[in-house]
């Protein structure tokens, strides 16, 4: 059951140093560092090439075809926040565009992730306001039905609590729970260090078959080489 008509104003956000530690990693690295969890569904895509964002979430629960709560959410934005919007049911209407982006940027928002539609793509790219959305859709919305702001929401199958860290790039969107930020940053760095070593070995000509000790398991599974 949805909690409607509620705005929580007391969001706890991670410390800036913790956010900075995550900001240097890409989405696949963070997803793997968390144990292959936290990803949003792959239909959430950047609306223009090169969009990227990282920041604590201001969450929004929308009603279909209604963007009223995005305007309410703009008041709750603090510098560096990412607005994350889910909907009570599937809807691809154009909830968001240039005017809302202008309003949210004035409050310090870094960008938006929305399980819905977005429009005014050319203007958003010119503003360099990153948006990751379900669809690009010119269909407008109304302002008539209450949702909520800063409540737990599900966006593209991922659960987000206010203050969780959202990282988005060309590979997708991942959510890091706010109480795991330091742990995930450390695990991500360790993973990058291991990958750096592997990359050098691959460049030197080592095969994955040998680096990952695959030959014996392949033989046991019945793989046969034929001249």
Secondary structure, 3 states (H helix, E strand, C coil): CCCCCEECCCCCCCCHHHHHHHHCCCHHHHHHHCCCCCECCCCCEECCCCCCEEEEEEEEEEECCECHHHHHHHCCCCCCCEEEEEECCCCCCEEECHHHHHHHHHCCCCEEEEEEEECCHHHHHHHCCEEEEEEECCCCCECCCCCEECCCEEECCEEECCCCEEEEECCEEEEECHHHHHHHHHHHHHHHHHHHHHHHHHHCCCCHHHHCCCHHHHHHHCCCCCC
